[in-house]
Amino acid sequence: MPVRPLTRRDIVLAGLGTASAYAAPGPTSSQAAQLFPNPSACVITPQSIEGPFYFDPALHRADISEGLPGVPLALQFHVVEAGSCSPVANARMDVWHADPLGRYSGYTQQGDSRRVSTAGQTFLRGTQFSDSQGRVTFKTLYPGWYPGRTAHVHFKLFLDRRSVLTGQMYFPDGLSDHIYADVRPYSDRRVRRDTLNTTDAIAQMDPAKAGFCYIKEEPEGYTAALLVGIGRG
């Protein structure tokens, strides 16, 4: 049965989200402005903790969902120079995140029981390069949670061999709560989410909320957009 995406009005009326969770600075192009309705100065995206690690940079693909069930999510990164908002082309972006049941591919001791092995699997991992407008896109699923962490997507941006930015994308708590409680297979879990954006120690290392994405409803899911500002020198 199709799931009706939770609207911003739903979240506000339910008291589950805040406007700041949806706001993100954006580039000045008209296309990007559709996802970033309140453009502001492009700031440097802060470094974040990397693990669980990405370990297959040869996995070059835009669709990383591998047919898994879950809420469809389109990821859109806009890589720009901090300050000028000039797009950065040909930068390599690696992304990886947990599945709806909180499991990463490629590891043992996954899942709530810690008894599931995903060794040798590659779901929800991939690499793409930014285009001439600095855009990087992936087709994936809304990330699941695991104990001690809020909903997030890991990313690692390579400008050259020495210039690397490791970051994390975060999502509105209200939307995550809705999906985890009401949408399968997220809702099949027998344990309840234990960490929000406000209680996640790693998310709180980003006081400017530069890693918080802008969410847009789509007919069959969501688009999450994030401005990734880099500094050189």
Residue frames as qw, qx, qy, qz and C-alpha x, y, z in Angstrom:
[[0.000, 0.888, 0.460, 0.000, 0.00, 0.00, 0.00],
 [0.395, 0.562, -0.050, 0.725, 1.48, 3.40, -0.98],
 [0.440, -0.521, -0.431, 0.591, 2.57, 5.56, 1.93],
 [0.117, 0.928, 0.212, 0.284, 1.45, 9.18, 1.97],
 [0.523, 0.231, -0.306, 0.761, 4.53, 11.30, 2.63],
 [0.333, -0.705, -0.445, 0.441, 4.36, 13.39, 5.78],
 [0.279, 0.785, 0.173, 0.525, 3.95, 17.05, 4.82],
 [0.281, 0.238, -0.372, 0.852, 5.61, 19.99, 6.51],
 [0.464, -0.424, -0.027, -0.777, 2.17, 21.04, 7.75],
 [0.860, -0.284, -0.413, -0.097, 1.68, 17.60, 9.33],
 [0.661, 0.018, -0.454, 0.597, 4.95, 17.95, 11.20],
 [0.016, 0.322, -0.217, 0.922, 4.31, 21.48, 12.43],
 [0.629, -0.403, -0.156, -0.646, 0.77, 20.69, 13.57],
 [0.888, -0.246, -0.388, 0.034, 1.95, 17.58, 15.37],
 [0.376, -0.875, 0.287, -0.102, 4.72, 19.49, 17.10],
 [0.950, -0.103, 0.196, 0.222, 7.28, 17.05, 15.77],
 [0.684, 0.254, 0.161, 0.665, 9.58, 19.28, 13.76],
 [0.162, -0.779, -0.088, 0.599, 11.00, 22.76, 13.53],
 [0.527, 0.845, 0.011, -0.092, 11.54, 25.11, 10.64],
 [0.106, -0.798, 0.577, 0.142, 15.28, 25.03, 11.26],
 [0.668, -0.125, 0.728, 0.095, 15.32, 21.32, 10.49],
 [0.666, 0.577, 0.458, 0.119, 14.22, 22.08, 6.94],
 [0.197, 0.967, -0.107, -0.123, 16.26, 25.19, 6.29],
 [0.775, -0.178, 0.302, 0.526, 19.57, 24.99, 4.46],
 [0.051, 0.729, -0.246, -0.637, 21.64, 27.55, 2.59],
 [0.769, 0.377, 0.502, 0.119, 21.63, 27.11, -1.14],
 [0.401, -0.064, 0.422, 0.811, 23.33, 28.07, -4.38],
 [0.213, 0.471, 0.084, -0.852, 21.92, 30.85, -6.50],
 [0.114, 0.019, -0.784, -0.610, 20.88, 28.81, -9.56],
 [0.607, -0.088, -0.046, -0.788, 17.14, 28.60, -10.21],
 [0.763, -0.020, -0.622, -0.176, 17.20, 24.81, -10.22],
 [0.432, -0.011, -0.717, 0.548, 18.88, 24.57, -6.83],
 [0.206, -0.150, 0.264, -0.930, 16.58, 27.29, -5.48],
 [0.695, -0.220, -0.432, -0.532, 13.66, 24.89, -5.85],
 [0.782, -0.258, -0.539, 0.180, 15.16, 22.86, -3.00],
 [0.446, -0.251, -0.341, 0.789, 16.84, 25.72, -1.15],
 [0.053, 0.815, 0.492, 0.300, 14.10, 28.40, -0.95],
 [0.281, -0.958, -0.008, 0.048, 16.07, 30.72, 1.34],
 [0.768, 0.374, -0.173, 0.491, 19.55, 31.12, -0.19],
 [0.381, -0.912, 0.132, 0.069, 22.26, 32.55, 2.03],
 [0.122, 0.784, -0.607, -0.045, 26.03, 32.69, 2.12],
 [0.923, 0.114, -0.367, 0.009, 27.74, 29.38, 1.36],
 [0.408, -0.750, 0.476, -0.210, 29.64, 28.31, 4.48],
 [0.292, 0.418, -0.860, 0.015, 32.23, 25.60, 4.99],
 [0.877, -0.248, -0.290, -0.293, 30.73, 22.21, 5.83],
 [0.383, -0.684, 0.578, -0.229, 32.32, 20.98, 9.08],
 [0.393, 0.282, -0.875, -0.014, 34.27, 17.74, 9.29],
 [0.795, -0.319, 0.147, -0.494, 32.50, 14.84, 10.96],
 [0.499, -0.350, 0.791, -0.048, 33.28, 11.33, 12.19],
 [0.375, 0.335, -0.679, -0.535, 33.58, 8.79, 9.39],
 [0.060, 0.050, -0.997, 0.011, 32.77, 5.31, 10.70],
 [0.826, -0.038, 0.536, 0.171, 31.35, 2.84, 9.87],
 [0.172, -0.535, 0.477, 0.676, 33.84, 3.14, 7.06],
 [0.744, 0.593, -0.007, -0.308, 33.30, 3.21, 3.33],
 [0.536, -0.463, 0.657, 0.257, 35.52, 0.54, 1.80],
 [0.610, 0.287, 0.661, 0.329, 34.67, 0.14, -1.90],
 [0.072, 0.644, -0.082, -0.757, 35.50, 3.31, -3.87],
 [0.027, -0.118, 0.784, 0.609, 35.17, 1.32, -7.12],
 [0.159, 0.504, 0.842, -0.110, 31.40, 0.97, -6.54],
 [0.045, 0.185, -0.178, -0.965, 30.50, 3.68, -9.05],
 [0.087, -0.460, -0.826, -0.313, 26.71, 3.89, -9.32],
 [0.218, -0.300, 0.027, -0.928, 23.83, 6.31, -8.78],
 [0.781, -0.330, -0.199, -0.492, 21.23, 3.77, -7.59],
 [0.140, 0.388, -0.826, 0.385, 22.44, 2.24, -4.33],
 [0.677, -0.205, 0.263, -0.656, 19.11, 0.83, -3.14],
 [0.084, 0.222, -0.966, -0.103, 19.66, -2.65, -4.64],
 [0.508, -0.256, -0.653, -0.499, 15.90, -3.19, -4.67],
 [0.212, -0.160, -0.792, 0.550, 15.53, -3.16, -0.88],
 [0.205, -0.742, -0.590, -0.243, 12.13, -2.24, 0.59],
 [0.347, -0.447, -0.311, 0.764, 11.76, 1.16, 2.19],
 [0.193, 0.895, 0.264, -0.304, 10.80, 4.78, 1.58],
 [0.678, 0.457, 0.185, 0.544, 12.42, 6.00, -1.67],
 [0.280, -0.867, 0.001, 0.412, 14.86, 8.84, -1.15],
 [0.640, 0.626, 0.042, 0.443, 16.72, 10.90, -3.74],
 [0.541, -0.627, -0.017, 0.560, 19.91, 12.46, -2.40],
 [0.466, 0.782, 0.107, 0.399, 21.10, 15.69, -3.98],
 [0.569, -0.551, -0.015, 0.610, 24.42, 17.18, -2.93],
 [0.386, 0.890, 0.057, 0.238, 25.52, 20.56, -4.28],
 [0.740, -0.301, -0.009, 0.601, 29.29, 20.94, -3.94],
 [0.227, 0.916, 0.105, 0.314, 30.35, 24.61, -3.95],
 [0.472, 0.251, -0.341, 0.773, 33.21, 26.88, -2.94],
 [0.328, -0.683, -0.513, 0.404, 32.54, 28.46, 0.44],
 [0.150, -0.547, -0.018, 0.823, 31.88, 32.17, 0.17],
 [0.157, 0.298, -0.464, -0.820, 31.51, 32.45, -3.61],
 [0.722, 0.249, 0.499, -0.410, 29.05, 29.54, -4.02],
 [0.436, 0.549, -0.567, -0.434, 30.86, 28.61, -7.25],
 [0.974, -0.006, 0.058, -0.217, 30.13, 24.98, -8.23],
 [0.249, -0.586, 0.762, 0.122, 32.89, 22.40, -7.89],
 [0.859, 0.325, -0.215, -0.333, 32.99, 19.87, -10.72],
 [0.748, 0.342, -0.561, 0.096, 34.59, 16.41, -10.87],
 [0.235, -0.481, 0.673, -0.510, 34.74, 15.90, -7.13],
 [0.502, -0.061, -0.856, -0.108, 34.28, 12.30, -5.98],
 [0.516, -0.353, 0.312, -0.716, 31.51, 11.70, -3.46],
 [0.361, -0.042, -0.930, 0.049, 31.16, 8.43, -1.54],
 [0.545, -0.340, 0.160, -0.749, 27.94, 7.81, 0.42],
 [0.454, -0.075, -0.887, 0.048, 26.83, 5.03, 2.74],
 [0.423, -0.313, 0.307, -0.793, 24.13, 4.56, 5.37],
 [0.265, -0.002, 0.915, -0.303, 22.08, 2.06, 7.35],
 [0.233, -0.260, -0.780, -0.519, 19.09, 0.19, 5.93],
 [0.503, -0.516, -0.198, -0.664, 15.54, 0.45, 7.38],
 [0.857, -0.431, -0.283, -0.007, 16.49, -2.06, 10.09],
 [0.348, -0.894, 0.282, -0.009, 19.60, -0.16, 11.12],
 [0.864, -0.158, 0.371, 0.302, 22.11, -2.43, 9.38],
 [0.147, 0.782, -0.442, -0.414, 25.17, -1.44, 7.33],
 [0.936, 0.336, -0.099, -0.017, 26.33, -3.62, 4.48],
 [0.574, 0.590, -0.470, 0.319, 29.72, -5.26, 4.70],
 [0.116, -0.510, 0.635, -0.569, 29.83, -5.96, 8.44],
 [0.481, -0.227, -0.842, 0.085, 29.15, -8.67, 10.97],
 [0.235, -0.391, -0.645, 0.613, 27.13, -8.19, 14.17],
 [0.140, -0.147, -0.223, -0.953, 24.45, -6.03, 12.56],
 [0.490, -0.459, -0.584, -0.456, 20.79, -5.50, 13.50],
 [0.500, -0.650, 0.163, -0.549, 19.14, -5.12, 16.87],
 [0.958, -0.285, 0.019, -0.025, 20.19, -8.64, 17.85],
 [0.079, -0.802, 0.575, 0.144, 23.79, -8.01, 16.69],
 [0.683, -0.118, 0.718, 0.060, 23.64, -11.49, 15.14],
 [0.702, 0.663, 0.253, -0.053, 23.17, -10.56, 11.49],
 [0.490, -0.366, 0.445, 0.654, 26.12, -10.62, 9.11],
 [0.546, 0.801, 0.147, -0.197, 26.08, -8.48, 5.95],
 [0.398, -0.551, 0.560, 0.474, 29.71, -9.27, 5.10],
 [0.357, 0.041, 0.758, 0.545, 30.29, -9.18, 1.36],
 [0.211, 0.755, 0.615, 0.087, 27.11, -7.18, 0.67],
 [0.331, 0.047, 0.134, 0.933, 27.11, -3.69, -0.85],
 [0.051, -0.760, -0.594, -0.258, 23.62, -2.26, -0.33],
 [0.190, -0.962, -0.197, -0.004, 23.28, 1.48, 0.32],
 [0.495, -0.579, 0.299, 0.574, 26.85, 2.29, -0.69],
 [0.656, 0.594, 0.350, 0.308, 28.07, 4.06, -3.80],
 [0.378, -0.436, 0.174, 0.798, 30.27, 6.62, -5.51],
 [0.440, 0.784, 0.389, 0.201, 29.47, 9.43, -7.95],
 [0.448, -0.072, 0.067, 0.889, 31.28, 12.51, -9.32],
 [0.127, 0.709, 0.313, -0.619, 29.94, 16.06, -9.27],
 [0.541, 0.602, 0.461, 0.364, 28.80, 17.46, -12.62],
 [0.363, 0.392, 0.076, 0.842, 29.56, 20.90, -14.07],
 [0.329, -0.693, -0.123, -0.629, 27.03, 22.47, -11.67],
 [0.037, -0.413, 0.717, -0.561, 28.57, 20.75, -8.65],
 [0.783, -0.160, 0.114, -0.590, 25.64, 18.35, -8.31],
 [0.145, 0.209, -0.967, 0.034, 25.89, 14.76, -7.07],
 [0.718, -0.116, 0.018, -0.686, 22.78, 12.57, -6.98],
 [0.049, 0.126, -0.987, 0.083, 21.95, 9.15, -5.60],
 [0.705, -0.235, -0.319, -0.589, 18.81, 7.00, -5.54],
 [0.224, 0.150, -0.872, 0.408, 18.45, 5.28, -2.19],
 [0.486, -0.577, -0.640, -0.143, 16.11, 4.70, 0.79],
 [0.338, -0.803, 0.147, -0.469, 15.35, 6.78, 3.85],
 [0.376, 0.359, -0.773, 0.363, 18.03, 5.68, 6.35],
 [0.733, -0.510, -0.444, -0.080, 17.19, 3.59, 9.37],
 [0.245, -0.803, 0.381, -0.387, 18.47, 4.27, 12.86],
 [0.782, -0.041, -0.576, 0.233, 20.60, 2.24, 15.21],
 [0.590, -0.723, -0.300, 0.198, 21.24, 2.63, 18.96],
 [0.514, -0.536, 0.012, 0.669, 23.03, 5.80, 19.95],
 [0.198, -0.107, 0.413, 0.883, 22.59, 7.57, 16.58],
 [0.451, 0.569, 0.273, -0.632, 19.95, 9.70, 14.95],
 [0.758, 0.522, 0.379, 0.098, 18.98, 9.23, 11.28],
 [0.080, -0.812, 0.360, 0.453, 21.93, 10.13, 9.05],
 [0.868, 0.471, 0.059, 0.149, 23.79, 9.49, 5.81],
 [0.575, -0.544, 0.306, 0.530, 27.59, 9.40, 5.70],
 [0.656, 0.740, 0.065, 0.129, 29.43, 11.10, 2.87],
 [0.595, -0.500, 0.281, 0.564, 33.05, 11.62, 1.95],
 [0.488, 0.869, 0.068, -0.047, 34.14, 14.16, -0.64],
 [0.711, -0.244, 0.308, 0.583, 37.49, 13.90, -2.43],
 [0.287, 0.914, -0.052, -0.283, 38.76, 17.00, -4.23],
 [0.539, 0.623, -0.563, 0.067, 42.22, 15.50, -4.79],
 [0.751, 0.002, -0.619, 0.229, 44.51, 13.07, -3.00],
 [0.329, 0.027, -0.536, 0.777, 45.11, 15.46, -0.12],
 [0.294, -0.084, 0.146, -0.941, 41.82, 17.36, 0.14],
 [0.352, -0.285, -0.879, -0.148, 39.09, 15.25, 1.73],
 [0.374, -0.255, 0.257, -0.854, 35.91, 16.26, 3.55],
 [0.264, -0.216, -0.939, 0.047, 34.07, 13.72, 5.71],
 [0.316, -0.130, 0.175, -0.923, 30.53, 14.65, 6.69],
 [0.054, 0.321, 0.936, -0.130, 27.08, 13.45, 7.69],
 [0.283, -0.281, -0.347, -0.849, 23.63, 14.47, 6.46],
 [0.069, 0.195, 0.804, -0.557, 20.84, 14.72, 9.05],
 [0.202, -0.408, -0.694, -0.557, 17.06, 14.58, 8.71],
 [0.392, -0.427, 0.118, -0.806, 14.10, 16.21, 10.54],
 [0.112, -0.079, 0.902, -0.409, 13.21, 14.29, 13.69],
 [0.594, 0.248, 0.343, -0.685, 9.49, 14.66, 12.99],
 [0.704, 0.418, -0.402, -0.410, 9.76, 12.96, 9.62],
 [0.296, 0.316, -0.891, 0.136, 11.97, 10.20, 11.02],
 [0.327, -0.003, 0.741, -0.587, 9.53, 9.55, 13.86],
 [0.713, 0.327, 0.071, -0.616, 6.65, 9.23, 11.40],
 [0.647, 0.425, -0.590, -0.231, 8.49, 6.83, 9.10],
 [0.169, 0.283, -0.898, 0.292, 9.90, 4.67, 11.88],
 [0.373, 0.068, 0.688, -0.619, 6.53, 4.33, 13.62],
 [0.637, 0.425, 0.306, -0.566, 4.14, 4.03, 10.67],
 [0.651, 0.598, -0.347, -0.313, 5.96, 2.66, 7.63],
 [0.907, -0.171, 0.369, 0.115, 7.17, -0.87, 7.05],
 [0.813, -0.167, -0.530, 0.173, 9.78, -2.28, 7.24],
 [0.130, 0.482, -0.418, 0.759, 10.99, 0.46, 9.60],
 [0.578, -0.403, 0.196, -0.682, 8.04, -0.13, 11.92],
 [0.896, -0.045, -0.427, -0.111, 8.70, -3.88, 12.11],
 [0.394, 0.336, -0.646, 0.561, 11.44, -3.37, 14.67],
 [0.614, -0.569, -0.546, -0.003, 10.60, -4.30, 18.26],
 [0.488, -0.398, -0.257, 0.733, 12.85, -1.67, 19.82],
 [0.123, 0.947, 0.295, -0.025, 12.14, 2.04, 19.85],
 [0.481, 0.637, -0.098, 0.595, 14.40, 4.76, 18.53],
 [0.633, -0.593, -0.315, 0.385, 16.58, 6.01, 21.38],
 [0.411, -0.363, 0.091, 0.831, 18.40, 9.05, 19.92],
 [0.327, 0.878, 0.347, -0.035, 17.18, 12.30, 18.34],
 [0.498, 0.659, -0.041, 0.562, 19.08, 15.06, 16.57],
 [0.232, -0.837, 0.176, -0.464, 19.15, 16.99, 19.84],
 [0.755, -0.546, 0.346, -0.108, 20.60, 14.07, 21.81],
 [0.918, 0.283, 0.028, 0.278, 23.03, 12.72, 19.21],
 [0.516, -0.688, 0.157, 0.486, 26.54, 13.66, 20.32],
 [0.507, 0.018, 0.502, 0.701, 27.90, 13.64, 16.76],
 [0.150, 0.736, 0.508, 0.422, 25.05, 15.72, 15.32],
 [0.312, -0.923, -0.178, 0.134, 25.60, 18.24, 18.11],
 [0.579, -0.346, 0.268, 0.687, 29.16, 18.73, 16.84],
 [0.235, 0.361, 0.502, 0.750, 27.51, 20.65, 13.97],
 [0.043, -0.527, -0.506, 0.681, 26.11, 23.71, 15.86],
 [0.187, 0.362, -0.226, -0.885, 25.47, 25.66, 12.64],
 [0.697, 0.327, 0.573, -0.282, 23.35, 22.75, 11.33],
 [0.252, 0.594, -0.522, -0.558, 25.28, 22.78, 8.06],
 [0.008, 0.129, -0.974, -0.185, 24.68, 19.03, 7.79],
 [0.401, 0.392, 0.695, -0.450, 20.89, 19.26, 8.13],
 [0.198, 0.163, 0.723, 0.641, 19.23, 18.63, 4.78],
 [0.441, 0.215, 0.048, -0.870, 16.27, 20.29, 3.11],
 [0.309, 0.175, 0.935, 0.006, 13.43, 17.82, 2.50],
 [0.433, 0.216, -0.239, -0.842, 10.97, 17.95, -0.37],
 [0.680, 0.169, 0.647, -0.303, 7.98, 15.65, -0.77],
 [0.212, 0.262, -0.721, -0.606, 7.74, 13.61, -3.95],
 [0.762, -0.042, -0.253, -0.594, 4.85, 11.41, -5.21],
 [0.920, -0.062, -0.386, -0.020, 6.62, 8.22, -4.09],
 [0.765, -0.252, -0.288, 0.518, 9.02, 9.42, -1.42],
 [0.237, -0.930, -0.026, 0.280, 11.33, 12.33, -0.69],
 [0.631, 0.564, -0.142, 0.513, 14.24, 14.33, -2.03],
 [0.579, -0.740, -0.052, 0.339, 16.92, 15.38, 0.46],
 [0.529, 0.720, -0.053, 0.446, 19.25, 18.18, -0.62],
 [0.625, -0.675, -0.020, 0.391, 22.42, 19.37, 1.08],
 [0.346, 0.897, -0.211, 0.177, 24.83, 22.16, 0.25],
 [0.865, -0.280, 0.007, 0.417, 28.43, 21.04, 0.76],
 [0.156, 0.972, -0.143, 0.100, 30.66, 24.09, 1.10],
 [0.881, -0.081, -0.039, 0.465, 34.41, 23.59, 0.79],
 [0.099, -0.963, 0.193, 0.158, 37.32, 25.89, 1.55],
 [0.859, 0.345, -0.086, 0.370, 40.67, 25.79, -0.21],
 [0.263, 0.729, -0.323, 0.543, 44.08, 26.87, 0.94]]
